[in-house]
Amino acid sequence: MIRRTRLRKMFAGTQGLRTASLTFLVGFACFIVGSALSFKLVILPFLESVEALAAQGLRSVVPSDTLDLATHMLGGAFLFLGLFFIFRGVRQGVFAVVSTVTGAKGDVADVYFRRQELAQGPRIVAIGGGTGLSTLLRGLKQHSSNITAIVTVTDDGGSSGQLIREKGMIPPGDIRNCLVALADAEKAMTDLFQHRFRDSGNLSGHSIGNLLIAALVDQSRGDFEEAIAKASDVLLIRGRVVPSTLSHVRLRAVLEDGTEVCGESKIAQSGKRIRRIFLDPENVDADRAAIEAIRNADLICIGPGSVFTSVIPNLLVAGISDALRETNVPKVYICNVMTQLGESDSFTASEHVTAIRANVPGRIFDYVMVNSGNPSETAIEKYKGSGQYLVENDIDRVKAMGYRVLSGDFVSETDVVRHDPMRLAAKLMLLTDR
């Protein structure tokens, strides 16, 4: 399986040329056969007349004893000149068509080979939600376009919550973020998709991407999957985005004091440790595309993201955890860099793993990716002020639980501290080369 991935990478640039090359060879063979059959009657007389005209013109320029040599040299010059113009014409025509169709700028050959390489990349499944999953996808799309993002659909706050109440649709927010993360469209288009209205009456709080997905659902007569496919085409995404389930589902949590809370936003605001998390209703069917992607994957990534509200909900959907247990490919849980207030307060890396094991039966991943880098003291103090801390990388405890650990400095620090998508993806891709 891994060898097959390597072979796809090696010959990626030639994959799209197979049919074209075969068609050219068939056409060239037909041309040769036709020329041979009609040579004496059609081609030879034409060639003799061209030679006679050339000889007549050359007699006035060169001596008669060098006429044959001059004719030969003139023929060679026209031959090379013809080949040069054919090559230039075909090259300019192909570049013009490719640039018009794809919008590619710069060296079209580089763009072509790069896209072919990505198209033959490993089949990667990424499971999660929120900003964690979209961050990971930005790195993975640099290595493959065979990516399937399986996204949680339990968000009930903000714009998504309003669209659930008013239109009865599946929450589009996390799916929108993943679409933008995988997008190959112009930055202006992705910025437009993420634009959020403020001080705009009834539109306040809505993002244009959520409203566009809602409009596409209407145009698709309520078919959410078709709507996502249309949005994917608009953004030219590398891969595909699918919901973990097409059923309407909420989260229900049992807190440390035994109380129950329903709804993702209320759970996050409870301020108490979460003991168990459930789906409401509990028995919902997984999206068939999600199950198929897991079964055909070369690499499966779980997280990063809010462990109780972004990661575990996908794993509770009937069929997804079963498919994960059955498949025999590298499966990696990517632990968060920072703790999350009201959800994973003071959690270490091993406690993130324990939370998943407590809610999802069986072993669903073999690797745990843990950050060993440190953000700046300024960033740490800033996060302390909001009750968040760097996740302790207790690697020995994770190993004692029977998991293999992938560690490294995966921190990206801007105005927030999160995973560096490029370093994260580069580390994960090493698993596909084994």
N, C-alpha and C positions, 0 to 999 in steps of 0.2 A: 504493500500500500504506500509506504513512504518512498520506495524506489519509483513508483509510478508518478509521484509528485515531482521527484527530481527530474524525471524524463520530460514531464510537461514543461518544466522550467527551461530545460536545455533547448527544446525545439519550439518554444513559445512563438518566436518570431515568424516561423514558417507555417503555423497552423492554418492561417487564413488563405494561404496560397495554394493549397492542395488542389481544390476544385478548379481554380483559375489555371494552374499549370497543366492539369490533365486536359482541360478544354483547349488550351493553346496547342498542346502536342497533337491532339486529335485533328484540330483544324489544319495544323501545319502538314500533317501526314496526308490529309485529303487534298491539300494544295499541291503537294509533290506528285501524288498519283494523277491528279487532273492535268498537271503540266506535262507529265510524261506521255499521257494518252493523246494530248492535242498538240504536242511539240511540233511535229512535222507540218501539220496543216495550218496552224495558227501562229504559234510562237516563233518558229524558225523563220518564216517569211518576214515577220515584223522585225525580228532582230537583224536580219540581213539588210532590210531597208534602212534601219537606223545606222548600221555600220557603213553602208554606202554613202549616206548623207554626211557622216563624220569624215570619211575618207576624202570626199569631194571638197570639204572645207579645209582639211589639213594639207591637201596638195598645193594649195596656194601659199602655204606657210612653211612647210618643211620639204626637204629634198625627197625624191621618190624612193631612194634606197633606205631611208629611215622611216618610211611611212608606217610600216607594221609596228615598229617600236613606239612611234608617236601615238598611234591608235591605242596600243596597249596601255601606255601611261595615262592617256586621257580617260580611258575606261576605268582605270584604277582610281583616278582622282574623283570621277563622278560616283564611283562605288562608295568610297569613304565619305564623300560629301553627303550622299543620300542616307547612309547609315547614321551620320551625325544629326541630320535634320529629323530623321525618324525618331531617334532617341530623345532629342530635345522636345519634339512635339508631343510624344507619349508622356514624357516626364512632366511637362507643363500641364498637360491635360489631366493627368492623375492628381497632381498637386492641387489644381483648381477644383476638381470634383471633391477631393477629400476635405479641403479647407472649407468649401461651401457647405458640405453635409455635416461635418463634425464641428466646425467653428475652430479647428485647431490653428494655433499660431506658432510661428517659428519653423523648426525643421520638421516637416511632415513625416519623414522617415522615422525620426526618433519617436514622434508621437505614436506612429503606427506600431513600431516594435514594442514600445512601452505598454500600449493597450493590449497587444497580443500576449505579452508576458503576464500581465495582470489577469487576463482571461484564462490563462492556464495555471494560475496560482492554486494553492491548496484550498479545499472547501472548508471554510471556517464558520462555526456557529458561535454567536455571542449572545448570552442570556442575561437579562437584567432590566434596567430601567433608569430613569433619571439622568443626571449629568455624568454619572460614572460610566454608563454604557456608551453614551455618545462620545465621551473622551477616548475610550478604547477604540471605537470604530474609526476615529480620525487617524489613528496609527495603523490599524489593520488594513485600511484601504490603500496604503502605500505598498502593500505586498501581494494583494489579491483582490479581484473583483468578484470572487465566488464566496461572498459573505452573506450569511443569513443572520439578521438580528431578530431575536425572539424577545418581545417587549411586554412588560407587565401592563395590565389594563385596569388597575384598581385605583388609579388617581381620581379623587373626588373633590379636589379643591380648585380654586381659581377659575380660569377660562374653561378648562376641561369639565369641572364640576357643573358649571353653568350650562354647557352644551349637553351634558347628560340629562339635566333636569328639563331643559327646554326642548331638546330634540330627541331624547331617548337614544342617543348614539353612544358608541364605545368611546371612552376618553381619548382624544387625539394627541395630548400634549407630549408624552414621552415618545410616541411614534414620530411626531413632527421633529423632535430633537435628533432622533436617529436618522431620519431622512436627510436633514441638513448636514449631519456629520458625514454621511456617505456621498454627499452631492459632488458632482463634477461640473456643476453649472457655474456661471459667473458669480463673483462675490456679491454683486448687486442683487441678484436673484435670491441668494441665500439670506442676505441681510433683510430683504423684503419679507421673506417667509418668517423670520424671527421678530419682525417689528411688532411691538406691543403698544396698543393705544393707551394713552393716558389723558385724563381730563377730557374725555370724549363722550360723555353721557352714557348711554347703554352699551357703547363699544368699549368703555374703559375696562382694562384688564385682559381683553381678548388680544391674541396674536393673530396676525394676518394668516399665518400658516394654519392655525386651528380653524379659522373661518373658511379658508380655502378647502380644507379637507371636509368640513361640514357641507360645503357647496357641492363638492365632488360626490359625497354620499348621496345627496339629493339627485344629482344627475345620473348616478348609478342605481337609482331606485332602491336605496337602502343597502346596497351591497358594499360593505365596508372594505373588503379585500380589493374589489375593483377600484374603489376610490383611492386606496393606498397605491395601487399599481399605476394609476393615472398621475398621482402626485410624484411618484418615482420617476416617471417619464419626463415630467416637467423639470425636475431637478437633475436629471441624467445621473442617477445614483449608481455607485459601484456596488452591486449586490442587491439585496432585497430586505425589506422590513416586514415582519409578520407579527400579529398579536399572539400571545400565548394561548388565548381562547377568544372565540367570537361571542361568548356568552356575557351577559351583564353580571358582574360579580363585584362584591365589596369585601373589605378586610374586616375581620373580627379578631380582637386580641384579648387574651387573659393576662392581666397585669400582675405584678408581684404581690399585691394585696388581695388577689382573687376577684377583683371587679372585672367586668367585661366592657369593652369599648368597641363600637362599630364605626367604620369609616377611616380611611387612611389619614386624613387631615386631623381628625380627633385623636387618633392613636399617637401621632407625632406630638400633639399638644398636651398629652396627658401628664407629662412630667414624671411618669413612673416607669420603672423597669418592666419590660415585656417578658412574660414567662412563655407564652405560646401564641402562635398566630394561626388563624384559620381563614378559609375562603367562605363566603356566604353568598350563595349556597355552596356547599362543600364539593358536590359532584358535578363538575363542569367538564365538558370535552375539550381536549386540546385541538388547536388548529392543525389540520392534516398536513399543511405545508411545514409546520414546525417539527412535527414528528419525522417527516420524510427527511428534512434537513439534518436532524440529529443522526439518523441512521446512515446517512451518506457522508457524514463529515470526516475530515482528516484531523481536525483539531476543534475542541469545544472549550469555550471560555465562559465562566460563570462569574458575573460581577465585572468590575467593582460597582458599588452602589450601596444604598441603604439596605442593610442586611435583612431587616424585617419587612420593609415595605417595597423594596425593589427587587431583591434577589429571591427570597423564600417564596413569595406569591407565585412566581412562575413555576417553581418546583412542586407546588401543591396541586397544580392542574393535572387532572387524571391523564396519564399516558406519558407525560414529559419525564418524570423521574424514572419511570420504568424503561423508557427508551435510553436514558442516560446510563442506567445500570447495565443494559444489554450491550451497548456499543463498546468496542474494544479499540479506542483511540485515546490519545492524550486528552485528559479532562482536567482543567485547571480552575481552581477557585482563586480569584484575585482579591486579596484582602484590602480593605480601605487604608488610606494613608492617615486620615484623621478620624477621631471618634465623632459621633453625631449626637447632639443634645436631644434627650428624650427618647433615644432609640438604642444607642450603643455606648452610653456613658461609661467611660473608663475601661472599655473593652480592650483586651489584648488581642493579638492575632489568633491565638488558640481559642479564645472565647467567641470570636466570630465563627470559627469552625464549629464549636460546640453548639452555638445557637442554631446553625443549619442542621446539625445532626439531631438535635432535640425535636425539630419540627418536621424533618423529612426522613423517613425510614430508609435504611440501607446506605451503602457507600456509592455516592454519585460522582465523586471526583478523586483523582489520584495525586494531584499536585496542588500545593498551596503557594501562591506567589506573595511574598512578603517584602515590604519596603524596608531597606536598611539605611536609607539616606536621612539627612536631617535638614529641615528648613531653617531659615535664619532665626535668630533669637527674637528679632522684631516680629516676625510672623507668628512664632510660638506664643509670645505675650499677647498678641492681638487675638489669637484664637482662645487663649485662656480667659480673656475677658467675656467671651460668649459661651464659656463652659465646654470648649472642645480641646482635645489634646492629641498629641502624636500617638498613634497606635503602637504599643510596645511590641516589638518583634521577638516574642518568646519562641524562637525557632526550635529549641530543644523540646519544648512541650508539644509543638506541632508534629515534630518527628516521632515523639513517643506515642502519638495517636495513630501512627502508621502511614503518614503522608510524606511524600517527597517534597522538599522545599526548594523553591526558586527565589533566591534573594538578590537584591541589588538596589542601587540608588535610583528610584523611579520618581523622585519628587520633581514637580514643576511648580515654581513659585512666581506668581505674578501678583495680582491683587488678591488672589486666593491660593491656597495650597491644595494641589491635587496631583494625580498621576501625570507623568510626562507621556503622552501618547506614543511618541516615536521610540523611546527607550523601552516602554512596556511591550510594544508590538515586536520590536527586534528580539527581545528575550523570548517571547512566545514562539516566534518563527523558528527558533533553534529546535523546538520540539518536532517540527515537521521535517527536519533534516536528519533525524536520528533513524 
